[in-house]
Amino acid sequence: MEMPRNERSPENPQILVVGQDGMALTGGNGDEDSREIPVTEQVEQPAKVMR
């Protein structure tokens, strides 16, 4: 038996941001954009693999 889903309206989508520790992050006030780290600096380069 399937559990009923909580239907959300496409006009009001809900966005949940999860941090590295797996906990949900709270929304900011919009001033955090100036301190935001670019994605390219957040992702580590993969290690070289011997073949």
N, C-alpha and C positions, 0 to 999 in steps of 0.2 A: 504494500500500500504506500502510495506517495504522500508526503506531507504537503499541505497547501503552501504555496509560495506567497510571500508578501509582494504583490504587484506594485511596481513603481511606475510613475508616469514618465514618459520620455521627455516631457517638458521640465521635469525636476529631477535630474539624475543625481544619485548620491555617490560621492567620490571618497574613498577611504585610502589614506596614505599610511603605509606600514614602514616603520624604521628598521634598521639592521637588527635590532634586538627582537623583532617580531611584534612590537607593541604599536598600536595605532598612534599617529601623531595628531596633535590638535591643530586647528586652523590658525593661521596668522592674521595679522592686521593689514597685510599688503606691503609693509615696509621691508619685508625680508628679501625682496627681489634683489636688492643691492648687495646682500651678503650671500646670495645663492652661489654654490660651487657648480661650475659647468660639468655636464655629464662626462666629458672627455677626461676630466681630472678625477672623477669618482671611480672610473673603471680601470682596473689594473691590466697591464698587457699580459697575455698568456705566456707561460714559460715555454721555451723551445723544447721540443721532444726529440730525443735521439731515435733515428729509424734504423 
